[in-house]
Amino acid sequence: MDNEETSKIQNSKKKSVSLSGEGKQTQDGAPLKVPRPLEKGFNLQGRDGLDARIARMFFSLGLPFHLARNPYYREAFSYATNTPNLSGYKPPSYNKLRTTLLTTERSHVENLLQPIRNLWNQKGVTIVSDRWSNPQRRPLINFMAITKSGPIFLKAVNCFGDIKDKDFISQQIKDAIMKVGSSNVCKAASMIIENEFHVIY
């Protein structure tokens, strides 16, 4: 009876329980890391895993680090993490990016530029161009339409192999004028130049 009572007393004593998972092991014998309440609440382990995968994408493709400052890059991940019912979402494929999504984004940009185009016939347009060489030393000519509302890029012409004579340049300017509409092109600047330099038209 004495031994029985002693055994009951020992079994009723408070036992020390580890809250950090110390002493527990995984199937392969490694210590089991039990996430603390703060880590579990903010899923810090999941965040670290996502960070590592994003970084691996940058490193494996040699992407420039300043891409991380791009607002659309950050917006995409914010949208994915804050939008409900996106579980199982997969990013767009190579073909979808270069076909459907490219067409959709072009339409979106065209809609953004439309308010500026609508003012062309009221305020007139000045067509400007500049010539430069790309990193492969190919000669390019850029054409832009300029108004007080803002500039719009019209086209870039690759002049590699072409003779950049008066006929070639005038044809490119005419194409740019047709793109914005001849009635919208501002004549005021050209008149000032013609009045000052009588040999220039």
Contact map, one row per residue, 1 for C-alpha under 8 A:
111110000000000000000000000000000000000000000000000000000000000000000000000000000000000000000000000000000000000000000000000000000000000000000000000000000000000000000000000000000000000000000000000000000
111111000000000000000000000000000000000000000000000000000000000000000000000000000000000000000000000000000000000000000000000000000000000000000000000000000000000000000000000000000000000000000000000000000
111111100000000000000000000000000000000000000000000000000000000000000000000000000000000000000000000000000000000000000000000000000000000000000000000000000000000000000000000000000000000000000000000000000
111111110000000000000000000000000000000000000000000000000000000000000000000000000000000000000000000000000000000000000000000000000000000000000000000000000000000000000000000000000000000000000000000000000
111111111000000000000000000000000000000000000000000000000000000000000000000000000000000000000000000000000000000000000000000000000000000000000000000000000000000000000000000000000000000000000000000000000
011111111100000000000000000000000000000000000000000000000000000000000000000000000000000000000000000000000000000000000000000000000000000000000000000000000000000000000000000000000000000000000000000000000
001111111110000000000000000000000000000000000000000000000000000000000000000000000000000000000000000000000000000000000000000000000000000000000000000000000000000000000000000000000000000000000000000000000
000111111111000000000000000000000000000000000000000000000000000000000000000000000000000000000000000000000000000000000000000000000000000000000000000000000000000000000000000000000000000000000000000000000
000011111111100000000000000000000000000000000000000000000000000000000000000000000000000000000000000000000000000000000000000000000000000000000000000000000000000000000000000000000000000000000000000000000
000001111111100000000000000000000000000000000000000000000000000000000000000000000000000000000000000000000000000000000000000000000000000000000000000000000000000000000000000000000000000000000000000000000
000000111111100000000000000000000000000000000000000000000000000000000000000000000000000000000000000000000000000000000000000000000000000000000000000000000000000000000000000000000000000000000000000000000
000000011111110000000000000000000000000000000000000000000000000000000000000000000000000000000000000000000000000000000000000000000000000000000000000000000000000000000000000000000000000000000000000000000
000000001111111000000000000000000000000000000000000000000000000000000000000000000000000000000000000000000000000000000000000000000000000000000000000000000000000000000000000000000000000000000000000000000
000000000001111100000000000000000000000000000000000000000000000000000000000000000000000000000000000000000000000000000000000000000000000000000000000000000000000000000000000000000000000000000000000000000
000000000000111110000000000000000000000000000000000000000000000000000000000000000000000000000000000000000000000000000000000000000000000000000000000000000000000000000000000000000000000000000000000000000
000000000000011111000000000000000000000000000000000000000000000000000000000000000000000000000000000000000000000000000000000000000000000000000000000000000000000000000000000000000000000000000000000000000
000000000000001111100000000000000000000000000000000000000000000000000000000000000000000000000000000000000000000000000000000000000000000000000000000000000000000000000000000000000000000000000000000000000
000000000000000111111110000000000000000000000000000000000000000000000000000000000000000000000000000000000000000000000000000000000000000000000000000000000000000000000000000000000000000000000000000000000
000000000000000011111100000000000000000000000000000000000000000000000000000000000000000000000000000000000000000000000000000000000000000000000000000000000000000000000000000000000000000000000000000000000
000000000000000001111100000000001111000000000000000000000000000000000000000000000000000000000000000000000000000000000000000000000000000000000000000000000000000000000000000000000000000000000000000000000
000000000000000001111111000000011100000000000000000000000000000000000000000000000000000000000000000000000000000000000000000000000000000000000000000000000000000000000000000000000000000000000000000000000
000000000000000001111111000000111000000000000000000000000000000000000000000000000000000000000000000000000000000000000000000000000000000000000000000000000000000000000000000000000000000000000000000000000
000000000000000001001111100000110000000000000000000000000000000000000000000000000000000000000000000000000000000000000000000000000000000000000000000000000000000000000000000000000000000000000000000000000
000000000000000000001111110000110000000000000000000000000000000000000000000000000000000000000000000000000000000000000000000000000000000000000000000000000000000000000000000000000000000000000000000000000
000000000000000000000011111111110000000000000000000000000000000000000000000000000000000000000000000000000000000000000000000000000000000000000000000000000000000000000000000000000000000000000000000000000
000000000000000000000001111111110000000000000000000000000000000000000000000000000000000000000000000000000000000000000000000000000000000000000000000000000000000000000000000000000000000000000000000000000
000000000000000000000000111111000000000000000000000000000000000000000000000000000000000000000000000000000000000000000000000000000000000000000000000000000000000000000000000000000000000000000000000000000
000000000000000000000000111111000000000000000000000000000000000000000000000000000000000000000000000000000000000000000000000000000000000000000000000000000000000000000000000000000000000000000000000000000
000000000000000000000000111111100000000000000000000000000000000000000000000000000000000000000000000000000000000000000000000000000000000000000000000000000000000000000000000000000000000000000000000000000
000000000000000000000000111111110000000000000000000000000000000000000000000000000000000000000000000000000000000000000000000000000000000000000000000000000000000000000000000000000000000000000000000000000
000000000000000000000111110011111000000000000000000000000000000000000000000000000000000000000000000000000000000000000000000000000000000000000000000000000000000000000000000000000000000000000000000000000
000000000000000000001111110001111100000000000000000000000000000000000000000000000000000000000000000000000000000000000000000000000000000000000000000000000000000000000000000000000000000000000000000000000
000000000000000000011100000000111110000000000000000000000000000000000000000000000000000000000000000000000000000000000000000000000000000000000000000000000000000000000000000000000000000000000000000000000
000000000000000000011000000000011111000000000000000000000000000000000000000000000000000000000000000000000000000000000000000000000000000000000000000000000000000000000000000000000000000000000000000000000
000000000000000000010000000000001111111100000000000000000000000000000000000000000000000000000000000000000000000000000000000000000000000000000000000000000000000000000000000000000000000000000000000000000
000000000000000000010000000000000111111100000000000000000000000000000000000000000000000000000000000000000000000000000000000000000000000000000000000000000000000000000000000000000000000000000000000000000
000000000000000000000000000000000011111110000000000000000000000000000000000000000000000000000000000000000000000000000000000000000000000000000000000000000000000000000000000000000000000000000000000000000
000000000000000000000000000000000011111111000000000000000000000000000000000000000000000000000000000000000000000000000000000000000000000000000000000000000000000000000000000000000000000000000000000000000
000000000000000000000000000000000011111111111000000000000000000000000000000000000000000000000000000000000000000000000000000000000000000000000000000000000000000000000000000000000000000000000000000000000
000000000000000000000000000000000011111111110000000000000000000000000000000000000000000000000000000000000000000000000000000000000000000000000000000000000000000000000000000000000000000000000000000000000
000000000000000000000000000000000000111111100000000000000000000000000000000000000000000000000000000000000000000000000000000000000000000000000000000000000000000000000000000000000000000000000000000000000
000000000000000000000000000000000000011111110000000000000000000000000000000000000000000000000000000000000000000000000000000000000000000000000000000000000000000000000000000000000000000000000000000000000
000000000000000000000000000000000000001111111110000000000000000000000000000000000000000000000000000000000000000000000000000000000000000000000000000000000000000000000000000000000000000000000000000000000
000000000000000000000000000000000000001101111111000000000000000000000000000000000000000000000000000000000000000000000000000000000000000000000000000000000000000000000000000000000000000000000000000000000
000000000000000000000000000000000000001000111111100000000000000000000000000000000000000000000000000000000000000000000000000000000000000000000000000000000000000000000000000000000000000000000000000000000
000000000000000000000000000000000000000000111111110000000000000000000000000000000000000000000000000000000000000000000000000000000000000000000000000000000000000000000000000000000000000000000000000000000
000000000000000000000000000000000000000000111111111000000000000000000000000000000000000000000000000000000000000000000000000000000000000000000000000000000000000000000000000000000000000000000000000000000
000000000000000000000000000000000000000000011111111100000000000000000000000000000000000000000000000000000000000000000000000000000000000000000000000000000000000000000000000000000000000000000000000000000
000000000000000000000000000000000000000000001111111110000000000000000000000000000000000000000000000000000000000000000000000000000000000000000000000000000000000000000000000000000000000000000000000000000
000000000000000000000000000000000000000000000111111111000000000000000000000000000000000000000000000000000000000000000000000000000000000000000000000000000000000000000000000000000000000000000000000000000
000000000000000000000000000000000000000000000011111111100000000000000000000000000000000000000000000000000000000000000000000000000000000000000000000000000000000000000000000000000000000000000000000000000
000000000000000000000000000000000000000000000001111111110000000000000000000000000000000000000000000000000000000000000000000000000000000000000000000000000000000000000000000000000000000000000000000000000
000000000000000000000000000000000000000000000000111111111000000000000000000000000000000000000000000000000000000000000000000000000000000000000000000000000000000000000000000000000000000000000000000000000
000000000000000000000000000000000000000000000000011111111100000000000000000000000000000000000000000000000000000000000000000000000000000000000000000000000000000000000000000000000000000000000000000000000
000000000000000000000000000000000000000000000000001111111110000000000000000000000000000000000000000000000000000000000000000000000000000000000000000000000000000000000000000000000000000000000000000000000
000000000000000000000000000000000000000000000000000111111111000000000000000000000000000000000000000000000000000000000000000000000000000000000000000000000000000000000000000000000000000000000000000000000
000000000000000000000000000000000000000000000000000011111111101000000000000000000000000000000000000000000000000000000000000000000000000000000000000000000000000000000000000000000000000000000000000000000
000000000000000000000000000000000000000000000000000001111111111110000000000000000000000000000000000000000000000000000000000000000000000000000000000000000000000000000000000000000000000000000000000000000
000000000000000000000000000000000000000000000000000000111111111000000000000000000000000000000000000000000000000000000000000000000000000000000000000000000000000000000000000000000000000000000000000000000
000000000000000000000000000000000000000000000000000000011111111000000000000000000000000000000000000000000000000000000000000000000000000000000000000000000000000000000000000000000000000000000000000000000
000000000000000000000000000000000000000000000000000000001111111000000000000000000000000000000000000000000000000000000000000000000000000000000000000000000000000000000000000000000000000000000000000000000
000000000000000000000000000000000000000000000000000000000111111100000000000000000000000000000000000000000000000000000000000000000000000000000000000000000000000000000000000000000000000000000000000000000
000000000000000000000000000000000000000000000000000000001111111110100000000000000000000000000000000000000000000000000000000000000000000000000000000000000000000000000000000000000000000000000000000000000
000000000000000000000000000000000000000000000000000000000100011111100000000000000000000000000000000000000000000000000000000000000000000000000000000000000000000000000000000000000000000000000000000000000
000000000000000000000000000000000000000000000000000000000100001111111000000000000000000000000000000000000000000000000000000000000000000000000000000000000000000000000000000000000000000000000000000000000
000000000000000000000000000000000000000000000000000000000000000111111100000000000000000000000000000000000000000000000000000000000000000000000000000000000000000000000000000000000000000000000000000000000
000000000000000000000000000000000000000000000000000000000000001111111100100000000000000000000000000000000000000000000000000000000000000000000000000000000000000000000000000000000000000000000000000000000
000000000000000000000000000000000000000000000000000000000000000011111100110000000000000000000000000000000000000000000000000000000000000000000000000000000000000000000000000000000000000000000000000000000
000000000000000000000000000000000000000000000000000000000000000011111110110000000000000000000000000000000000000000000000000000000000000000000000000000000000000000000000000000000000000000000000000000000
000000000000000000000000000000000000000000000000000000000000000001111111110000000000000000000000000000000000000000000000000000000000000000000000000000000000000000000000000000000000000000000000000000000
000000000000000000000000000000000000000000000000000000000000000000001111111000000000000000000000000000000000000000000000000000000000000000000000000000000000000000000000000000000000000000000000000000000
000000000000000000000000000000000000000000000000000000000000000000000111111100000000000000000000000000000000000000000000000000000000000000000000000000000000000000000000000000000000000000000000000000000
000000000000000000000000000000000000000000000000000000000000000000111111111110000000000000000000000000000000000000000000000000000000000000000000000000000000000000000000000000000000000000000000000000000
000000000000000000000000000000000000000000000000000000000000000000011111111111000000000000000000000000000000000000000000000000000000000000000000000000000000000000000000000000000000000000000000000000000
000000000000000000000000000000000000000000000000000000000000000000000011111111100000000000000000000000000000000000000000000000000000000000000000000000000000000000000000000000000000000000000000000000000
000000000000000000000000000000000000000000000000000000000000000000000001111111110000000000000000000000000000000000000000000000000000000000000000000000000000000000000000000000000000000000000000000000000
000000000000000000000000000000000000000000000000000000000000000000000000111111111000000000000000000000000000000000000000000000000000000000000000000000000000000000000000000000000000000000000000000000000
000000000000000000000000000000000000000000000000000000000000000000000000011111111100000000000000000000000000000000000000000000000000000000000000000000000000000000000000000000000000000000000000000000000
000000000000000000000000000000000000000000000000000000000000000000000000001111111110000000000000000000000000000000000000000000000000000000000000000000000000000000000000000000000000000000000000000000000
000000000000000000000000000000000000000000000000000000000000000000000000000111111110010000000000000000000000000000000000000000000000000000000000000000000000000000000000000000000000000000000000000000000
000000000000000000000000000000000000000000000000000000000000000000000000000011111111000000000000000000000000000000000000000000000000000000000000000000000000000000000000000000000000000000000000000000000
000000000000000000000000000000000000000000000000000000000000000000000000000001111111000000000000000000000000000000000000000000000000000000000000000000000000000000000000000000000000000000000000000000000
000000000000000000000000000000000000000000000000000000000000000000000000000000111111110000000000000000000000000000000000000000000000000000000000000000000000000000000000000000000000000000000000000000000
000000000000000000000000000000000000000000000000000000000000000000000000000000001111111000000000000000000000000000000000000000000000000000000000000000000000000000000000000000000000000000000000000000000
000000000000000000000000000000000000000000000000000000000000000000000000000000000011111000000000000000000000000000000000000000000000000000000000000000000000000000000000000000000000000000000000000000000
000000000000000000000000000000000000000000000000000000000000000000000000000000010011111110000000000000000000000000000000000000000000000000000000000000000000000000000000000000000000000000000000000000000
000000000000000000000000000000000000000000000000000000000000000000000000000000000001111110000000000000000000000000000000000000000000000000000000000000000000000000000000000000000000000000000000000000000
000000000000000000000000000000000000000000000000000000000000000000000000000000000000011111000000000000000000000000000000000000000000000000000000000000000000000000000000000000000000000000000000000000000
000000000000000000000000000000000000000000000000000000000000000000000000000000000000011111100000000000000000000000000000000000000000000000000000000000000000000000000000000000000000000000000000000000000
000000000000000000000000000000000000000000000000000000000000000000000000000000000000000111110000000000000000000000000000000000000000000000000000000000000000000000000000000000000000000000000000000000000
000000000000000000000000000000000000000000000000000000000000000000000000000000000000000011111000000000000000000000000000000000000000000000000000000000000000000000000000000000000000000000000000000000000
000000000000000000000000000000000000000000000000000000000000000000000000000000000000000001111101100000000000000000000000000000000000000000000000000000000000000000000000000000000000000000000000000000000
000000000000000000000000000000000000000000000000000000000000000000000000000000000000000000111111100000000000000000000000000000000000000000000000000000000000000000000000000000000000000000000000000000000
000000000000000000000000000000000000000000000000000000000000000000000000000000000000000000011111110000000000000000000000000000000000000000000000000000000000000000000000000000000000000000000000000000000
000000000000000000000000000000000000000000000000000000000000000000000000000000000000000000001111111000000000000000000000000000000000000000000000000000000000000000000000000000000000000000000000000000000
000000000000000000000000000000000000000000000000000000000000000000000000000000000000000000011111111110000000000000000000000000000000000000000000000000000000000000000000000000000000000000000000000000000
000000000000000000000000000000000000000000000000000000000000000000000000000000000000000000011111111111000000000000000000000000000000000000000000000000000000000000000000000000000000000000000000000000000
000000000000000000000000000000000000000000000000000000000000000000000000000000000000000000000111111111000000000000000000000000000000000000000000000000000000000000000000000000000000000000000000000000000
000000000000000000000000000000000000000000000000000000000000000000000000000000000000000000000011111111100000000000000000000000000000000000000000000000000000000000000000000000000000000000000000000000000
000000000000000000000000000000000000000000000000000000000000000000000000000000000000000000000001111111110000000000000000000000000000000000000000000000000000000000000000000000000000000000000000000000000
000000000000000000000000000000000000000000000000000000000000000000000000000000000000000000000001111111111000000000000000000000000000000000000000000000000000000000000000000000000000000000000000000000000
000000000000000000000000000000000000000000000000000000000000000000000000000000000000000000000000111111111100000000000000000000000000000000000000000000000000000000000000000000000000000000000000000000000
000000000000000000000000000000000000000000000000000000000000000000000000000000000000000000000000001111111110000000000000000000000000000000000000000000000000000000000000000000000000000000000000000000000
000000000000000000000000000000000000000000000000000000000000000000000000000000000000000000000000000111111111000000000000000000000000000000000000000000000000000000000000000000000000000000000000000000000
000000000000000000000000000000000000000000000000000000000000000000000000000000000000000000000000000011111111100000000000000000000000000000000000000000000000000000000000000000000000000000000000000000000
000000000000000000000000000000000000000000000000000000000000000000000000000000000000000000000000000001111111110000000000000000000000000000000000000000000000000000000000000000000000000000000000000000000
000000000000000000000000000000000000000000000000000000000000000000000000000000000000000000000000000000111111111000000000000000000000000000000000000000000000000000000000000000000000000000000000000000000
000000000000000000000000000000000000000000000000000000000000000000000000000000000000000000000000000000011111111100000000000000000000000000000000000000000000000000000000000000000000000000000000000000000
000000000000000000000000000000000000000000000000000000000000000000000000000000000000000000000000000000001111111110000000000000000000000000000000000000000000000000000000000000000000000000000000000000000
000000000000000000000000000000000000000000000000000000000000000000000000000000000000000000000000000000000111111111000000000000000000000000000000000000000000000000000000000000000000000000000000000000000
000000000000000000000000000000000000000000000000000000000000000000000000000000000000000000000000000000000011111111100000000000000000000000000000000000000000000000000000000000000000000000000000000000000
000000000000000000000000000000000000000000000000000000000000000000000000000000000000000000000000000000000001111111100000000000000000000000000000000000000000000000000000000000000000000000000000000000000
000000000000000000000000000000000000000000000000000000000000000000000000000000000000000000000000000000000000111111111000000000000000000000000000000000010000000000000000000000000000000000000000000000000
000000000000000000000000000000000000000000000000000000000000000000000000000000000000000000000000000000000000011111111100000000000000000000000000000000000000000000000000000000000000000000000000000000000
000000000000000000000000000000000000000000000000000000000000000000000000000000000000000000000000000000000000001111111110000000000000000000000000000000000000000000000000000000000000000000000000000000000
000000000000000000000000000000000000000000000000000000000000000000000000000000000000000000000000000000000000000011111111000000000000000000000000000011000000000000000000000000000000000000000000000000000
000000000000000000000000000000000000000000000000000000000000000000000000000000000000000000000000000000000000000011111111000000000000000000000000000000000000000000000000000000000000000000000000000000000
000000000000000000000000000000000000000000000000000000000000000000000000000000000000000000000000000000000000000001111111100000000000000000000000000000000000000000000000000000000000000000000000000000000
000000000000000000000000000000000000000000000000000000000000000000000000000000000000000000000000000000000000000000111111111100000000000000000000000010000000000000000000000000000000000000000000000000000
000000000000000000000000000000000000000000000000000000000000000000000000000000000000000000000000000000000000000000011111111110000000000000000000001000000000000000000000000000000000000100000000000000000
000000000000000000000000000000000000000000000000000000000000000000000000000000000000000000000000000000000000000000000111111100000000000000000000000000000000000000000000000000000000001100000000000000000
000000000000000000000000000000000000000000000000000000000000000000000000000000000000000000000000000000000000000000000011111100000000000000000000000000000000000000000000000000000000000100000000000000000
000000000000000000000000000000000000000000000000000000000000000000000000000000000000000000000000000000000000000000000011111110000000000000000000001000000000000000000000000000000000000100000000000000000
000000000000000000000000000000000000000000000000000000000000000000000000000000000000000000000000000000000000000000000011111111000000000000000000001000000000000000000000000000000000000111000000000000000
000000000000000000000000000000000000000000000000000000000000000000000000000000000000000000000000000000000000000000000001001111100000000000000000111000000000000000000000000000000001000111000000000000000
000000000000000000000000000000000000000000000000000000000000000000000000000000000000000000000000000000000000000000000000000111110000000000000000111000000000000000000000000000000000000011101000000000000
000000000000000000000000000000000000000000000000000000000000000000000000000000000000000000000000000000000000000000000000000011111000000000000011110000000000000000000000000000011000000010000000000000000
000000000000000000000000000000000000000000000000000000000000000000000000000000000000000000000000000000000000000000000000000001111100000000000011110000000000000000000000000000000000000000000000000000000
000000000000000000000000000000000000000000000000000000000000000000000000000000000000000000000000000000000000000000000000000000111110000000001111000000000000000000000000000000000000000000000000000000000
000000000000000000000000000000000000000000000000000000000000000000000000000000000000000000000000000000000000000000000000000000011111000000001110000000000000000000000000000000000000000000000000000000000
000000000000000000000000000000000000000000000000000000000000000000000000000000000000000000000000000000000000000000000000000000001111100000111100000000000000000000000000000000000000000000000000000000000
000000000000000000000000000000000000000000000000000000000000000000000000000000000000000000000000000000000000000000000000000000000111110000111000000000000000000000000000000000000000000000000000000000000
000000000000000000000000000000000000000000000000000000000000000000000000000000000000000000000000000000000000000000000000000000000011111111110000000000000000000000000000000000000000000000000000000000000
000000000000000000000000000000000000000000000000000000000000000000000000000000000000000000000000000000000000000000000000000000000001111111110000000000000000000000000000000000000000000000000000000000000
000000000000000000000000000000000000000000000000000000000000000000000000000000000000000000000000000000000000000000000000000000000000111111000000000000000000000000000000000000000000000000000000000000000
000000000000000000000000000000000000000000000000000000000000000000000000000000000000000000000000000000000000000000000000000000000000111111000000000000000000000000000000000000000000000000000000000000000
000000000000000000000000000000000000000000000000000000000000000000000000000000000000000000000000000000000000000000000000000000000000111111100000000000000000000000000000000000000000000000000000000000000
000000000000000000000000000000000000000000000000000000000000000000000000000000000000000000000000000000000000000000000000000000000000111111110000000000000000011100000000000000000000000000000000000000000
000000000000000000000000000000000000000000000000000000000000000000000000000000000000000000000000000000000000000000000000000000000011110011111000000000000000011100000000000000000000000000000000000000000
000000000000000000000000000000000000000000000000000000000000000000000000000000000000000000000000000000000000000000000000000000000011110001111100000000000001111100000000000000000000000000000000000000000
000000000000000000000000000000000000000000000000000000000000000000000000000000000000000000000000000000000000000000000000000000001111000000111110000000000001111000000000000000000000000000000000000000000
000000000000000000000000000000000000000000000000000000000000000000000000000000000000000000000000000000000000000000000000000000001110000000011111000000001111100000000000000000000000000000000000000000000
000000000000000000000000000000000000000000000000000000000000000000000000000000000000000000000000000000000000000000000000000000111100000000001111100000001111000000000000000000010000000000000000000000000
000000000000000000000000000000000000000000000000000000000000000000000000000000000000000000000000000000000000000000000000000000111000000000000111110000111110000000000000000000000000000000000000000000000
000000000000000000000000000000000000000000000000000000000000000000000000000000000000000000000000000000000000000000000000000011110000000000000011111000111100000000000000000000000001000000000000000000000
000000000000000000000000000000000000000000000000000000000000000000000000000000000000000000000000000000000000000000000000000011110000000000000001111101110000000000000000000000000000000000000000000000000
000000000000000000000000000000000000000000000000000000000000000000000000000000000000000000000000000000000000000000000001001111000000000000000000111111100000000000000000000000000000000000000000000000000
000000000000000000000000000000000000000000000000000000000000000000000000000000000000000000000000000000000000000000000000000000000000000000000000011111100000000000000000000000000000000000000000000000000
000000000000000000000000000000000000000000000000000000000000000000000000000000000000000000000000000000000000000000010010000000000000000000000000001111100000000000000000000000000000000000000000000000000
000000000000000000000000000000000000000000000000000000000000000000000000000000000000000000000000000000000000000000010000000000000000000000000000011111110000000000000000000000000000000000000000000000000
000000000000000000000000000000000000000000000000000000000000000000000000000000000000000000000000000000000000000000000000000000000000000000000001111111111000000000000000000000000000000000000000000000000
000000000000000000000000000000000000000000000000000000000000000000000000000000000000000000000000000000000000000010000000000000000000000000000001110001111100000000000000000000000000000000000000000000000
000000000000000000000000000000000000000000000000000000000000000000000000000000000000000000000000000000000000000000000000000000000000000000000111100000111110000000000000000000000000000000000000000000000
000000000000000000000000000000000000000000000000000000000000000000000000000000000000000000000000000000000000000000000000000000000000000000000111100000011111000000000000000000010010000000000000000000000
000000000000000000000000000000000000000000000000000000000000000000000000000000000000000000000000000000000000000000000000000000000000000000000111000000001111100000000000000000010000000000000000000000000
000000000000000000000000000000000000000000000000000000000000000000000000000000000000000000000000000000000000000000000000000000000000000000011110000000000111110000000000000000000000000000000000000000000
000000000000000000000000000000000000000000000000000000000000000000000000000000000000000000000000000000000000000000000000000000000000000000011100000000000011111000000000000000000000000000000000000000000
000000000000000000000000000000000000000000000000000000000000000000000000000000000000000000000000000000000000000000000000000000000000000001111000000000000001111100000000000000000000000000000000000000000
000000000000000000000000000000000000000000000000000000000000000000000000000000000000000000000000000000000000000000000000000000000000000001111000000000000000111111110000000000000000000000000000000000000
000000000000000000000000000000000000000000000000000000000000000000000000000000000000000000000000000000000000000000000000000000000000000001110000000000000000011111000000000000000000000000000000000000000
000000000000000000000000000000000000000000000000000000000000000000000000000000000000000000000000000000000000000000000000000000000000000000000000000000000000001111100000000000000000000000000000000000000
000000000000000000000000000000000000000000000000000000000000000000000000000000000000000000000000000000000000000000000000000000000000000000000000000000000000001111110000000000000000000000000000000000000
000000000000000000000000000000000000000000000000000000000000000000000000000000000000000000000000000000000000000000000000000000000000000000000000000000000000001011111001000000000000000000000000000000000
000000000000000000000000000000000000000000000000000000000000000000000000000000000000000000000000000000000000000000000000000000000000000000000000000000000000001001111111100000000000000000000000000000000
000000000000000000000000000000000000000000000000000000000000000000000000000000000000000000000000000000000000000000000000000000000000000000000000000000000000000000111111100000000000000000000000000000000
000000000000000000000000000000000000000000000000000000000000000000000000000000000000000000000000000000000000000000000000000000000000000000000000000000000000000000011111110000000000000000000000000000000
000000000000000000000000000000000000000000000000000000000000000000000000000000000000000000000000000000000000000000000000000000000000000000000000000000000000000000011111111000000000000000000000000000000
000000000000000000000000000000000000000000000000000000000000000000000000000000000000000000000000000000000000000000000000000000000000000000000000000000000000000000111111111100000000000000000000000000000
000000000000000000000000000000000000000000000000000000000000000000000000000000000000000000000000000000000000000000000000000000000000000000000000000000000000000000011111111110000000000000000000000000000
000000000000000000000000000000000000000000000000000000000000000000000000000000000000000000000000000000000000000000000000000000000000000000000000000000000000000000000111111111000000000000000000000000000
000000000000000000000000000000000000000000000000000000000000000000000000000000000000000000000000000000000000000000000000000000000000000000000000000000000000000000000011111111100000000000000000000000000
000000000000000000000000000000000000000000000000000000000000000000000000000000000000000000000000000000000000000000000000000000000000000000000000000000000000000000000001111111110000000000000000000000000
000000000000000000000000000000000000000000000000000000000000000000000000000000000000000000000000000000000000000000000000000000000000000000000000000000000000000000000000111111111000000000000000000000000
000000000000000000000000000000000000000000000000000000000000000000000000000000000000000000000000000000000000000000000000000000000000000000000000000000000000000000000000011111111100000000000000000000000
000000000000000000000000000000000000000000000000000000000000000000000000000000000000000000000000000000000000000000000000000000000000000000000000000000000000000000000000001111111110000000000000000000000
000000000000000000000000000000000000000000000000000000000000000000000000000000000000000000000000000000000000000000000000000000100000000000000010000000000110000000000000000111111111000000000000000000000
000000000000000000000000000000000000000000000000000000000000000000000000000000000000000000000000000000000000000000000000000000100000000000000000000000000000000000000000000011111111110010000000000000000
000000000000000000000000000000000000000000000000000000000000000000000000000000000000000000000000000000000000000000000000000000000000000000000000000000000000000000000000000001111111110000000000000000000
000000000000000000000000000000000000000000000000000000000000000000000000000000000000000000000000000000000000000000000000000000000000000000000000000000000100000000000000000000111111100000000000000000000
000000000000000000000000000000000000000000000000000000000000000000000000000000000000000000000000000000000000000000000000000010000000000000000000100000000000000000000000000000011111110110000000000000000
000000000000000000000000000000000000000000000000000000000000000000000000000000000000000000000000000000000000000000000000000000000000000000000000000000000000000000000000000000001111111110000000000000000
000000000000000000000000000000000000000000000000000000000000000000000000000000000000000000000000000000000000000000000000000000000000000000000000000000000000000000000000000000001101111110000000000000000
000000000000000000000000000000000000000000000000000000000000000000000000000000000000000000000000000000000000000000000000100000000000000000000000000000000000000000000000000000000000111110000000000000000
000000000000000000000000000000000000000000000000000000000000000000000000000000000000000000000000000000000000000000000001111110000000000000000000000000000000000000000000000000000001111111000000000000000
000000000000000000000000000000000000000000000000000000000000000000000000000000000000000000000000000000000000000000000000000111100000000000000000000000000000000000000000000000001001111111100000000000000
000000000000000000000000000000000000000000000000000000000000000000000000000000000000000000000000000000000000000000000000000111000000000000000000000000000000000000000000000000000000000111111000000000000
000000000000000000000000000000000000000000000000000000000000000000000000000000000000000000000000000000000000000000000000000001000000000000000000000000000000000000000000000000000000000011111110000000000
000000000000000000000000000000000000000000000000000000000000000000000000000000000000000000000000000000000000000000000000000000000000000000000000000000000000000000000000000000000000000001111111000000000
000000000000000000000000000000000000000000000000000000000000000000000000000000000000000000000000000000000000000000000000000001000000000000000000000000000000000000000000000000000000000001111111100000000
000000000000000000000000000000000000000000000000000000000000000000000000000000000000000000000000000000000000000000000000000000000000000000000000000000000000000000000000000000000000000000111111110000001
000000000000000000000000000000000000000000000000000000000000000000000000000000000000000000000000000000000000000000000000000000000000000000000000000000000000000000000000000000000000000000111111111000000
000000000000000000000000000000000000000000000000000000000000000000000000000000000000000000000000000000000000000000000000000000000000000000000000000000000000000000000000000000000000000000011111111100000
000000000000000000000000000000000000000000000000000000000000000000000000000000000000000000000000000000000000000000000000000000000000000000000000000000000000000000000000000000000000000000001111111110011
000000000000000000000000000000000000000000000000000000000000000000000000000000000000000000000000000000000000000000000000000000000000000000000000000000000000000000000000000000000000000000000111111111111
000000000000000000000000000000000000000000000000000000000000000000000000000000000000000000000000000000000000000000000000000000000000000000000000000000000000000000000000000000000000000000000011111111000
000000000000000000000000000000000000000000000000000000000000000000000000000000000000000000000000000000000000000000000000000000000000000000000000000000000000000000000000000000000000000000000001111111000
000000000000000000000000000000000000000000000000000000000000000000000000000000000000000000000000000000000000000000000000000000000000000000000000000000000000000000000000000000000000000000000000111111110
000000000000000000000000000000000000000000000000000000000000000000000000000000000000000000000000000000000000000000000000000000000000000000000000000000000000000000000000000000000000000000000000011111111
000000000000000000000000000000000000000000000000000000000000000000000000000000000000000000000000000000000000000000000000000000000000000000000000000000000000000000000000000000000000000000000000010011111
000000000000000000000000000000000000000000000000000000000000000000000000000000000000000000000000000000000000000000000000000000000000000000000000000000000000000000000000000000000000000000000000110011111
000000000000000000000000000000000000000000000000000000000000000000000000000000000000000000000000000000000000000000000000000000000000000000000000000000000000000000000000000000000000000000000100110001111
